[in-house]
Amino acid sequence: MITLAHISDIHLSPMPQVAVRDLVGKRLTGYLNWKLRRHGELNSGTLASLVAHLQSQNADFTAVTGDLTNLALKSEITRAGEWLQALGSPEKICVCPGNHDAYVPGALEAAEDIWGDYMKGETVDDAIYPFVRRQGELAVVSCSSAVPTRPFVALGRFDEKQASRLARILKVLGEGGYYRAVLIHHPPCQELQHPSFGLKGHRLFRQVIAECGAELILHGHTHRSSIHTIPGVGREVPVVGVAAASAAQGGTLDDPARYNLFRIEKNGDTWSCTMREFGFQRLGNDIVMRLQMRLY
């Protein structure tokens, strides 16, 4: 039995001191959005409580599906690196980047440098993504949909080159009998697409899964708890989104902070997976198990 934890959309707060010279282009609109809306919806106290509860589960591996920062300032990226170290060892944690981690050109490269081994793994060529992290019979495949975009746009992108690499990886892992959990920040299912914050290449992503298979797909970005499916090889593949890890109770924009814990077992040639969702309710101060369901 293997346990896989999933947490996303960390959005570390409070916002560090921002110099006027940094507030150009998209960072200006993002900063105003934080000051006017987000600073009251996302907070560090909520995040700290949720992470402490997650760590008490002693999961075999933890997947972080992006948006550790807000404006991808150098100070934010550095602080996110420290947060990852407090979360645990890179041997048992990996990060796929979110759009806020690639907020402006050059930001993602800085994050990859500072976050180091949390964003590295086995690859099929010199490209960083997708990379693979193996834990027993679990193979976590981390894709990237994170690209800089213009103000008021939070789109992701999944292109043909990454699709080709993902297909090769999934085929090899499938032949090896691994449980393949694919990470991508933006949701790939049709139901959650939007012209300004969806995933360009979502059809291409689904095509790869339909042709090569996977056992589970995890994403963030929406700040909502959700479960959908997309076609796979022989059966539908669950696509699970999780609420933002720093989302405060009483907020009007998002579900309260939550994380998911998957219990994965193999009986002969057949996998089973049970999902438990932990987090805050709209009312009350306790972190509770909100949902338990068998995915298959």
BELFEN-V19909 format. One record per helix or strand of 3 or more residues. SS is the DSSP state (@ for helix, = for strand). FROM is the first residue (numbers start at 1). TO is the last residue. Records with the same first field share a line. If there is no record, write none. Layout:
SS->FROM-TO ; FROM-TO
This chain:
=->2-7 ; 61-64 ; 93-95 ; 131-135 ; 138-142 ; 179-183 ; 216-219 ; 226-231 ; 236-241 ; 258-267 ; 270-280 ; 287-294
@->20-22 ; 26-36 ; 38-40 ; 44-55 ; 74-87 ; 99-102 ; 107-119 ; 160-175 ; 190-192 ; 202-212
